[in-house]
């Protein structure tokens, strides 16, 4: 039960106990002088108690509407955060696909070059470095391993960034949830 409902029930109980304890006084007519009308007899105490209860009800209603508006605003914020997370995930997936296609193309080119190079025929690179074609393929394999290590490092960094973003989104979600409860 929300705080404003508890307060409203408390006011109703206090007003009911007060009205029951002072029923004779509340029902007694009171003379009131109203300008331009004259003297009137009114049950002023009873109407004062009813006005007090009505004022408590209006206060409870306004507090309830304010709370509902605040929850709607936090739900809108959470929807925007979820949309942003989904967009970021889609962008990251697109980047992974692009990186994967570029790497596959590069690997195919490197493998095609390695397969098409005859072992006995010296290449321009081997003539310039005074090395044999067999020793030329070793740097290519080492460079492939370096590229693979770099790809794994980038993948781990991106996964860490995504995890940090998800943590921040969940933290913002918890903060808005706590605010809506309070």
LINZI-V569771 format. One record per pair of residues at least 12 apart in sequence whose C-alpha atoms are under 10 Angstrom apart, sorted by the first residue. I is the first residue (numbers start at 1). GAP is how many residues later the second one is. If there is no record, write none. Layout:
# LINZI-V569771
i = {I;I}
gap = {GAP;GAP}
This chain:
# LINZI-V569771
i = {2;2;2;2;2;3;3;3;3;3;4;4;4;4;4;4;4;4;4;5;5;5;5;5;6;7;7;7;7;8;8;8;8;8;8;8;8;8;9;9;9;9;10;11;11;11;11;12;12;12;12;12;13;14;15;15;15;15;16;16;18;19;19;19;19;22;22;23;23;25;25;25;26;26;26;26;26;26;26;27;27;27;27;27;27;28;28;28;28;28;28;29;29;29;29;29;29;30;30;30;30;31;31;32;67;67;67;67;68;69;70;70;70;71;71;71;71;71;72;73;73;74;74;74;74;74;74;74;75;75;75;75;77;77;77;78;78;78;78;78;78;81;81;81;81;81;82;82;82;82;84;85;85;85;85;88;88;89;92;92;92;96;96;99;100;103;103;103;106;107;110;110;110;110;111;111;113;114;114;114;114;114;117;117;117;118;118;119;119;119;119;119;120;120;120;121;122;122;123}
gap = {61;62;65;179;180;57;60;61;178;179;52;53;55;56;57;58;59;60;63;52;55;56;58;59;54;49;50;52;53;45;46;47;48;49;50;51;52;53;44;47;48;51;46;41;42;45;46;40;41;42;44;45;40;39;34;35;37;38;33;37;31;26;27;30;31;23;24;22;23;18;20;21;17;18;19;20;21;22;23;15;16;17;18;19;20;13;14;15;16;17;18;12;13;14;15;16;17;12;13;14;15;12;13;12;112;113;114;115;112;111;106;109;110;105;106;108;109;110;108;103;107;98;99;101;102;103;105;106;98;101;102;105;95;96;99;91;92;94;95;98;99;85;88;89;91;92;84;87;88;91;85;77;80;81;84;74;77;73;66;67;70;59;62;52;51;44;45;48;38;37;27;30;31;34;29;30;24;19;22;23;26;27;16;17;20;15;16;13;14;15;17;18;12;13;14;12;12;14;13}
